[in-house]
């Protein structure tokens, strides 16, 4: 009975001095979680209820913020439970589900940012064709594919991992990410190759497309008048800030996993907290402050409270 329990349960060993700072961890994480839900939900509701925000760019922003809420819901509830528990454990199937949901959300974020870059490219570089190209069908197809493509690719990876034999049952992190690759008795070449292909498909290719789109926008806008350059920069800057913010945290997480054996528990925990706690909170702040129409509605909403 004990052997079966050890096989099916994994220990999350990434917490540092949890017995000392248990309640501090809980208060900080819970506060950030509530702020994430409130900030993201507020902007999504504003976009949903205000007709002048029913434009492609704002619909993509709403989809991105919904993705941020899903991203936080994958990690925070289990994290809060673990902080208050004497033992930080998770079943292997649930660990796989959390890890793959996390990377599905991350892949969706890259694809949604790519769709937003294309929207800005068409708006600035092909303004006369914008209404025809970025119609409602195009928008909905882009949003649906941004969620379905990563989910399908992660599902294949889930099947591959479900048949893996484990020889270690302790994760060095505080949630399930690709560190469970280290739990295998014999590293799978198929899983490694498929993981690299998946990373290229859902992260590197969208990033290249985004960079190409914004380079084209900059080239075309700088050949126009000063006012056009100012408008292009103003409308693209928030998307670029979100891209830089998310890309740093995403690849930061991968680097932490790769270097985890060389890092102290406290340093690894601090770096992990930075990568998962602040990203979903920064998105609504960036869009709320930098997008004039959204900021205007937020001010009206605050004045009515």
C-alpha positions as CSV (number, residue, x, y, z in Angstrom):
1,X,0.0,0.0,0.0
2,X,2.8,2.4,0.9
3,X,4.7,1.6,-2.3
4,X,1.7,2.4,-4.4
5,X,1.2,5.7,-2.6
6,X,4.9,6.7,-3.2
7,X,4.5,5.8,-6.8
8,X,1.4,7.9,-7.4
9,X,2.3,10.9,-5.2
10,X,4.9,13.5,-5.9
11,X,6.4,15.9,-3.3
12,X,6.8,19.6,-4.1
13,X,10.1,20.4,-2.5
14,X,10.7,23.9,-3.7
15,X,9.4,25.8,-0.6
16,X,12.1,27.5,1.5
17,X,11.5,27.6,5.3
18,X,7.8,27.2,4.9
19,X,7.3,26.5,8.7
20,X,8.6,30.0,9.4
21,X,6.9,32.1,6.7
22,X,3.8,30.0,6.0
23,X,1.3,32.8,6.8
24,X,3.4,35.5,5.1
25,X,3.5,33.4,1.9
26,X,-0.2,32.8,2.1
27,X,-1.1,36.5,2.6
28,X,1.2,37.7,-0.2
29,X,0.0,35.0,-2.7
30,X,-3.7,35.4,-1.8
31,X,-3.5,39.2,-2.1
32,X,-1.8,39.0,-5.5
33,X,-4.3,36.3,-6.6
34,X,-7.3,38.6,-5.7
35,X,-5.7,41.6,-7.5
36,X,-5.1,39.5,-10.6
37,X,-8.7,38.3,-10.7
38,X,-10.1,41.9,-10.0
39,X,-7.8,43.8,-12.4
40,X,-8.2,41.4,-15.3
41,X,-11.9,40.8,-14.8
42,X,-12.6,44.6,-14.6
43,X,-11.0,45.3,-18.0
44,X,-12.6,42.3,-19.6
45,X,-16.0,43.4,-18.3
46,X,-15.4,47.0,-19.6
47,X,-14.6,45.6,-23.1
48,X,-17.6,43.4,-23.0
49,X,-20.1,46.1,-21.9
50,X,-18.8,49.2,-23.8
51,X,-19.8,49.1,-27.5
52,X,-17.0,51.5,-28.6
53,X,-14.5,48.8,-27.3
54,X,-16.0,46.1,-29.6
55,X,-13.1,46.3,-32.0
56,X,-10.6,43.6,-33.0
57,X,-7.7,45.0,-30.9
58,X,-9.8,45.2,-27.7
59,X,-11.3,41.7,-28.3
60,X,-7.8,40.3,-28.5
61,X,-6.9,42.2,-25.3
62,X,-9.9,40.7,-23.6
63,X,-8.9,37.2,-24.8
64,X,-5.4,37.8,-23.5
65,X,-6.6,38.9,-20.1
66,X,-9.0,35.9,-19.8
67,X,-5.9,33.8,-20.6
68,X,-4.1,35.5,-17.7
69,X,-7.0,34.6,-15.4
70,X,-6.8,31.0,-16.5
71,X,-3.0,31.0,-16.1
72,X,-3.3,32.1,-12.5
73,X,-6.2,29.7,-11.7
74,X,-4.0,26.8,-12.8
75,X,-1.3,27.7,-10.2
76,X,-2.6,29.8,-7.4
77,X,-5.4,27.6,-5.7
78,X,-3.0,24.6,-5.4
79,X,-0.2,26.9,-4.3
80,X,-2.4,28.4,-1.5
81,X,-3.4,25.0,-0.4
82,X,0.2,23.8,-0.3
83,X,1.3,26.8,1.8
84,X,-1.2,25.9,4.5
85,X,-0.5,22.1,4.3
86,X,2.0,20.2,6.4
87,X,3.0,18.1,3.3
88,X,3.2,19.6,-0.2
89,X,2.2,16.7,-2.4
90,X,0.4,16.2,-5.7
91,X,-0.7,13.1,-7.6
92,X,1.2,12.4,-10.8
93,X,-1.9,12.7,-13.1
94,X,-2.8,16.0,-11.5
95,X,0.8,17.2,-11.8
96,X,0.7,16.4,-15.5
97,X,-2.6,18.2,-15.8
98,X,-1.3,21.3,-14.0
99,X,2.0,21.4,-16.0
100,X,0.4,20.9,-19.4
101,X,-2.4,23.4,-18.6
102,X,0.3,25.9,-17.6
103,X,2.2,25.4,-20.9
104,X,-1.1,25.5,-22.9
105,X,-1.9,28.9,-21.4
106,X,1.7,30.0,-22.1
107,X,1.4,28.9,-25.8
108,X,-2.0,30.6,-26.1
109,X,-0.4,33.8,-24.9
110,X,2.2,33.8,-27.6
111,X,-0.4,33.0,-30.3
112,X,-2.7,35.7,-29.1
113,X,0.1,38.2,-29.1
114,X,0.9,37.1,-32.7
115,X,-2.7,37.7,-33.6
116,X,-2.6,41.2,-32.1
117,X,0.6,42.0,-34.0
118,X,-1.1,41.0,-37.2
119,X,-4.1,43.2,-36.3
120,X,-1.8,46.2,-35.8
121,X,0.1,45.4,-39.0
122,X,-3.1,45.4,-41.1
123,X,-4.5,48.5,-39.2
124,X,-1.4,50.6,-39.9
125,X,0.0,49.2,-43.1
126,X,-3.3,48.3,-44.9
127,X,-5.9,50.7,-43.4
128,X,-8.2,50.6,-46.4
129,X,-8.4,46.8,-46.3
130,X,-8.6,46.6,-42.4
131,X,-12.4,46.2,-42.2
132,X,-12.4,43.4,-44.8
133,X,-9.4,41.5,-43.5
134,X,-10.1,41.8,-39.7
135,X,-13.8,40.9,-39.8
136,X,-15.5,39.1,-36.9
137,X,-15.0,35.6,-38.4
138,X,-11.2,36.3,-38.7
139,X,-11.1,37.5,-35.1
140,X,-13.0,34.5,-33.7
141,X,-11.0,32.0,-35.7
142,X,-7.7,33.6,-34.5
143,X,-8.9,33.5,-30.8
144,X,-10.2,29.9,-31.0
145,X,-7.0,28.6,-32.8
146,X,-4.8,30.4,-30.3
147,X,-6.4,28.2,-27.6
148,X,-6.8,25.0,-29.6
149,X,-3.4,24.7,-31.2
150,X,-1.4,24.7,-27.9
151,X,-4.0,22.4,-26.3
152,X,-3.7,19.9,-29.1
153,X,0.1,19.9,-29.0
154,X,0.2,19.6,-25.2
155,X,-2.3,16.7,-25.3
156,X,0.1,14.7,-27.5
157,X,2.8,15.4,-24.9
158,X,0.4,14.4,-22.1
159,X,-0.1,11.0,-23.8
160,X,3.7,10.5,-24.1
161,X,4.3,11.4,-20.4
162,X,1.5,9.2,-19.1
163,X,3.4,6.1,-20.0
164,X,6.7,7.1,-18.5
165,X,8.2,5.1,-15.6
166,X,9.3,7.2,-12.7
167,X,12.4,6.6,-10.5
168,X,12.2,9.9,-8.5
169,X,9.2,11.4,-6.7
170,X,10.4,14.8,-5.6
171,X,10.0,17.9,-7.7
172,X,12.3,20.8,-6.8
173,X,9.7,23.4,-7.7
174,X,6.5,24.7,-6.1
175,X,4.3,23.7,-9.0
176,X,4.4,21.3,-11.9
177,X,6.4,22.5,-14.9
178,X,8.8,20.7,-17.2
179,X,10.9,19.8,-14.2
180,X,9.0,16.5,-14.0
181,X,11.1,15.5,-17.0
182,X,13.9,14.8,-14.5
183,X,11.7,12.2,-12.7
184,X,12.0,9.7,-15.5
185,X,14.1,6.5,-14.9
186,X,15.5,6.8,-18.5
187,X,15.1,10.2,-20.3
188,X,12.9,9.7,-23.4
189,X,14.5,10.8,-26.7
190,X,11.0,11.0,-28.2
191,X,9.7,13.3,-25.5
192,X,12.9,15.5,-25.7
193,X,12.5,15.9,-29.5
194,X,8.8,16.5,-29.4
195,X,9.3,19.1,-26.6
196,X,11.8,21.0,-28.7
197,X,9.4,20.9,-31.7
198,X,6.5,22.1,-29.5
199,X,8.6,24.9,-28.1
200,X,9.5,26.1,-31.6
201,X,5.8,25.9,-32.7
202,X,4.1,27.7,-29.8
203,X,6.9,30.1,-28.7
204,X,9.7,30.8,-31.2
205,X,7.7,30.9,-34.4
206,X,5.0,33.3,-33.0
207,X,7.8,35.5,-31.6
208,X,9.5,35.7,-35.0
209,X,6.1,36.5,-36.6
210,X,5.5,39.3,-34.0
211,X,9.0,40.8,-34.4
212,X,8.6,40.7,-38.2
213,X,5.2,42.4,-38.0
214,X,6.4,45.2,-35.8
215,X,9.6,45.7,-37.8
216,X,7.3,46.1,-40.9
217,X,5.1,48.6,-39.0
218,X,8.1,50.6,-37.9
219,X,9.6,50.7,-41.4
220,X,6.3,51.9,-43.0
221,X,5.4,54.3,-40.3
222,X,8.8,56.0,-40.3
223,X,8.3,56.7,-44.0
224,X,5.1,58.6,-43.2
225,X,4.5,61.8,-41.4
226,X,5.3,62.5,-37.7
227,X,1.7,62.1,-36.6
228,X,1.4,58.7,-38.2
229,X,4.7,57.6,-36.4
230,X,3.4,58.9,-33.1
231,X,0.1,57.0,-33.5
232,X,1.8,53.8,-34.5
233,X,4.2,53.9,-31.6
234,X,1.4,54.7,-29.2
235,X,-0.8,51.8,-30.3
236,X,2.0,49.2,-30.5
237,X,3.9,50.1,-27.3
238,X,1.6,48.3,-24.9
239,X,1.6,45.1,-27.0
240,X,5.4,45.2,-27.1
241,X,5.7,45.7,-23.3
242,X,3.4,42.7,-22.7
243,X,5.4,40.6,-25.2
244,X,8.7,41.5,-23.5
245,X,7.2,41.0,-20.0
246,X,5.8,37.6,-20.8
247,X,8.7,36.4,-22.9
248,X,11.2,37.2,-20.1
249,X,9.1,35.4,-17.5
250,X,8.5,32.3,-19.8
251,X,12.1,31.8,-20.7
252,X,13.1,32.7,-17.2
253,X,11.1,29.7,-16.0
254,X,12.8,27.4,-18.5
255,X,16.2,28.6,-17.4
256,X,15.3,28.1,-13.7
257,X,14.4,24.5,-14.4
258,X,17.7,23.9,-16.3
259,X,19.8,25.5,-13.5
260,X,17.8,24.2,-10.6
261,X,20.6,21.9,-9.3
262,X,23.0,24.9,-9.2
263,X,20.6,27.2,-7.3
264,X,19.9,27.4,-3.6
265,X,16.3,26.6,-2.5
266,X,15.7,30.2,-1.4
267,X,17.0,31.7,-4.6
268,X,15.1,29.3,-6.7
269,X,11.9,30.0,-4.8
270,X,12.4,33.8,-5.2
271,X,13.0,33.5,-8.9
272,X,10.0,31.2,-9.4
273,X,7.7,33.6,-7.5
274,X,8.8,36.4,-9.8
275,X,8.1,34.4,-12.9
276,X,4.6,33.2,-11.9
277,X,3.2,36.0,-9.6
278,X,3.8,39.3,-11.5
279,X,3.2,38.4,-15.1
280,X,-0.7,38.0,-14.9
281,X,-0.8,41.2,-12.8
282,X,1.2,43.4,-15.1
283,X,-0.9,42.7,-18.2
284,X,-4.0,44.6,-17.1
285,X,-1.9,47.4,-15.6
286,X,-0.1,47.9,-18.9
287,X,-3.3,47.9,-20.9
288,X,-5.2,49.9,-18.3
289,X,-2.6,52.7,-18.3
290,X,-1.4,52.7,-21.9
291,X,-4.6,52.2,-23.9
292,X,-6.4,55.5,-23.8
293,X,-9.9,54.2,-24.4
294,X,-9.6,51.6,-21.7
295,X,-8.0,54.1,-19.3
296,X,-10.9,56.5,-20.0
297,X,-13.5,54.0,-19.1
298,X,-11.6,53.0,-15.9
299,X,-11.6,56.6,-14.8
300,X,-15.3,56.8,-15.4
301,X,-15.8,53.6,-13.5
302,X,-13.7,54.9,-10.5
303,X,-15.6,58.2,-10.5
304,X,-18.9,56.2,-10.2
305,X,-17.8,54.2,-7.2
